[in-house]
């Protein structure tokens, strides 16, 4: 395979991947918008991934079951207790009534640090 064809193939693959991610994000956002339910959740982990990328992991309860989800973020600290990623702090979570594993966290004034967020 020539170098030009290989580059075109890789670019096509990356484009398909990004289209899928964006489509899935929009689909989940629509689900939350249509049948979202709000509960309280807690940030349980703030992981450094690479360079300036972090993952904020939160847990919440819906219909007697516990769920965990994550959102990509930049580094941030809570103003009130100076803890990285507001670890241990509680925030509102919106989850789908039809599929409670689909959710998003409202970080309130810290939403600006979130990467792709579905609803808030």
C-alpha positions as YAML, in Angstrom:
chain: A
units: angstrom
residues:
- id: 1
  name: UNK
  ca: [0.00, 0.00, 0.00]
- id: 2
  name: UNK
  ca: [1.38, 3.40, -0.92]
- id: 3
  name: UNK
  ca: [2.01, 6.03, 1.72]
- id: 4
  name: UNK
  ca: [-0.71, 8.29, 0.29]
- id: 5
  name: UNK
  ca: [-3.35, 5.53, 0.41]
- id: 6
  name: UNK
  ca: [-2.31, 4.64, 3.96]
- id: 7
  name: UNK
  ca: [-2.70, 8.27, 5.09]
- id: 8
  name: UNK
  ca: [-6.12, 8.49, 3.42]
- id: 9
  name: UNK
  ca: [-7.19, 5.24, 5.11]
- id: 10
  name: UNK
  ca: [-6.03, 6.45, 8.54]
- id: 11
  name: UNK
  ca: [-7.76, 9.82, 8.09]
- id: 12
  name: UNK
  ca: [-10.96, 8.05, 7.02]
- id: 13
  name: UNK
  ca: [-10.80, 5.81, 10.10]
- id: 14
  name: UNK
  ca: [-10.25, 8.77, 12.43]
- id: 15
  name: UNK
  ca: [-13.12, 10.67, 10.80]
- id: 16
  name: UNK
  ca: [-15.45, 7.69, 11.29]
- id: 17
  name: UNK
  ca: [-14.39, 7.43, 14.94]
- id: 18
  name: UNK
  ca: [-15.04, 11.12, 15.63]
- id: 19
  name: UNK
  ca: [-18.40, 11.03, 13.85]
- id: 20
  name: UNK
  ca: [-19.40, 8.03, 15.98]
- id: 21
  name: UNK
  ca: [-18.33, 9.77, 19.23]
- id: 22
  name: UNK
  ca: [-20.20, 12.96, 18.35]
- id: 23
  name: UNK
  ca: [-23.30, 11.02, 17.25]
- id: 24
  name: UNK
  ca: [-23.30, 8.99, 20.47]
- id: 25
  name: UNK
  ca: [-22.86, 12.15, 22.56]
- id: 26
  name: UNK
  ca: [-25.79, 13.86, 20.84]
- id: 27
  name: UNK
  ca: [-27.94, 10.72, 21.16]
- id: 28
  name: UNK
  ca: [-27.28, 10.47, 24.92]
- id: 29
  name: UNK
  ca: [-27.88, 14.19, 25.35]
- id: 30
  name: UNK
  ca: [-31.28, 13.83, 23.66]
- id: 31
  name: UNK
  ca: [-32.14, 10.88, 25.90]
- id: 32
  name: UNK
  ca: [-31.34, 12.93, 29.02]
- id: 33
  name: UNK
  ca: [-33.30, 15.88, 27.67]
- id: 34
  name: UNK
  ca: [-36.38, 13.73, 27.00]
- id: 35
  name: UNK
  ca: [-36.53, 11.56, 30.11]
- id: 36
  name: UNK
  ca: [-33.92, 12.91, 32.51]
- id: 37
  name: UNK
  ca: [-34.33, 12.49, 36.24]
- id: 38
  name: UNK
  ca: [-32.20, 14.39, 38.78]
- id: 39
  name: UNK
  ca: [-30.54, 12.86, 41.82]
- id: 40
  name: UNK
  ca: [-27.54, 13.65, 43.97]
- id: 41
  name: UNK
  ca: [-24.19, 12.02, 43.31]
- id: 42
  name: UNK
  ca: [-20.69, 12.15, 44.71]
- id: 43
  name: UNK
  ca: [-17.30, 12.54, 43.05]
- id: 44
  name: UNK
  ca: [-15.31, 9.45, 44.01]
- id: 45
  name: UNK
  ca: [-12.18, 9.72, 41.89]
- id: 46
  name: UNK
  ca: [-10.19, 12.30, 39.93]
- id: 47
  name: UNK
  ca: [-7.67, 10.58, 37.67]
- id: 48
  name: UNK
  ca: [-4.85, 12.13, 35.68]
- id: 49
  name: UNK
  ca: [-4.84, 10.61, 32.20]
- id: 50
  name: UNK
  ca: [-2.18, 12.45, 30.21]
- id: 51
  name: UNK
  ca: [-0.74, 15.96, 29.94]
- id: 52
  name: UNK
  ca: [-3.72, 18.16, 30.88]
- id: 53
  name: UNK
  ca: [-6.43, 15.48, 30.60]
- id: 54
  name: UNK
  ca: [-8.27, 14.20, 33.66]
- id: 55
  name: UNK
  ca: [-11.24, 11.95, 34.25]
- id: 56
  name: UNK
  ca: [-13.75, 12.74, 36.97]
- id: 57
  name: UNK
  ca: [-15.60, 9.64, 38.21]
- id: 58
  name: UNK
  ca: [-18.87, 9.99, 40.09]
- id: 59
  name: UNK
  ca: [-21.41, 7.64, 41.63]
- id: 60
  name: UNK
  ca: [-25.15, 7.95, 42.12]
- id: 61
  name: UNK
  ca: [-28.16, 5.86, 43.03]
- id: 62
  name: UNK
  ca: [-31.18, 5.28, 40.79]
- id: 63
  name: UNK
  ca: [-34.05, 2.86, 41.48]
- id: 64
  name: UNK
  ca: [-32.13, 1.21, 44.32]
- id: 65
  name: UNK
  ca: [-29.04, 0.49, 42.21]
- id: 66
  name: UNK
  ca: [-25.70, 2.29, 42.28]
- id: 67
  name: UNK
  ca: [-24.07, 3.54, 39.08]
- id: 68
  name: UNK
  ca: [-20.73, 5.06, 38.20]
- id: 69
  name: UNK
  ca: [-19.91, 7.27, 35.27]
- id: 70
  name: UNK
  ca: [-17.12, 9.59, 34.24]
- id: 71
  name: UNK
  ca: [-16.56, 12.81, 32.34]
- id: 72
  name: UNK
  ca: [-13.35, 14.16, 30.84]
- id: 73
  name: UNK
  ca: [-12.10, 17.33, 32.52]
- id: 74
  name: UNK
  ca: [-9.19, 19.67, 32.83]
- id: 75
  name: UNK
  ca: [-7.46, 20.05, 36.19]
- id: 76
  name: UNK
  ca: [-9.40, 22.13, 38.73]
- id: 77
  name: UNK
  ca: [-9.78, 22.51, 42.48]
- id: 78
  name: UNK
  ca: [-12.86, 23.34, 44.54]
- id: 79
  name: UNK
  ca: [-12.81, 26.87, 45.87]
- id: 80
  name: UNK
  ca: [-14.27, 26.00, 49.26]
- id: 81
  name: UNK
  ca: [-11.87, 23.21, 50.30]
- id: 82
  name: UNK
  ca: [-9.03, 23.39, 47.73]
- id: 83
  name: UNK
  ca: [-9.43, 19.67, 46.87]
- id: 84
  name: UNK
  ca: [-8.45, 18.55, 43.36]
- id: 85
  name: UNK
  ca: [-11.48, 17.70, 41.24]
- id: 86
  name: UNK
  ca: [-13.83, 18.40, 44.17]
- id: 87
  name: UNK
  ca: [-13.21, 14.83, 45.36]
- id: 88
  name: UNK
  ca: [-15.89, 13.81, 47.86]
- id: 89
  name: UNK
  ca: [-18.19, 16.70, 47.02]
- id: 90
  name: UNK
  ca: [-21.82, 16.12, 46.01]
- id: 91
  name: UNK
  ca: [-23.42, 17.50, 42.85]
- id: 92
  name: UNK
  ca: [-26.65, 17.01, 40.91]
- id: 93
  name: UNK
  ca: [-26.66, 14.14, 38.43]
- id: 94
  name: UNK
  ca: [-29.14, 13.83, 35.59]
- id: 95
  name: UNK
  ca: [-29.77, 10.26, 34.48]
- id: 96
  name: UNK
  ca: [-32.12, 8.61, 32.02]
- id: 97
  name: UNK
  ca: [-35.25, 7.05, 33.53]
- id: 98
  name: UNK
  ca: [-35.21, 4.43, 30.76]
- id: 99
  name: UNK
  ca: [-31.47, 3.67, 31.11]
- id: 100
  name: UNK
  ca: [-30.01, 4.96, 34.40]
- id: 101
  name: UNK
  ca: [-26.46, 4.17, 33.25]
- id: 102
  name: UNK
  ca: [-26.69, 7.20, 30.91]
- id: 103
  name: UNK
  ca: [-25.94, 10.27, 32.99]
- id: 104
  name: UNK
  ca: [-24.18, 13.61, 33.27]
- id: 105
  name: UNK
  ca: [-22.99, 15.58, 36.28]
- id: 106
  name: UNK
  ca: [-23.70, 19.25, 36.89]
- id: 107
  name: UNK
  ca: [-20.47, 20.65, 38.28]
- id: 108
  name: UNK
  ca: [-22.14, 24.05, 38.62]
- id: 109
  name: UNK
  ca: [-19.46, 26.75, 38.35]
- id: 110
  name: UNK
  ca: [-16.86, 24.09, 37.48]
- id: 111
  name: UNK
  ca: [-18.72, 22.94, 34.32]
- id: 112
  name: UNK
  ca: [-16.27, 25.05, 32.31]
- id: 113
  name: UNK
  ca: [-13.60, 22.42, 33.08]
- id: 114
  name: UNK
  ca: [-15.61, 19.57, 31.58]
- id: 115
  name: UNK
  ca: [-14.74, 18.18, 28.19]
- id: 116
  name: UNK
  ca: [-17.76, 16.82, 26.35]
- id: 117
  name: UNK
  ca: [-20.81, 17.12, 28.50]
- id: 118
  name: UNK
  ca: [-24.19, 15.85, 27.57]
- id: 119
  name: UNK
  ca: [-26.84, 17.95, 29.20]
- id: 120
  name: UNK
  ca: [-25.55, 20.68, 31.50]
...
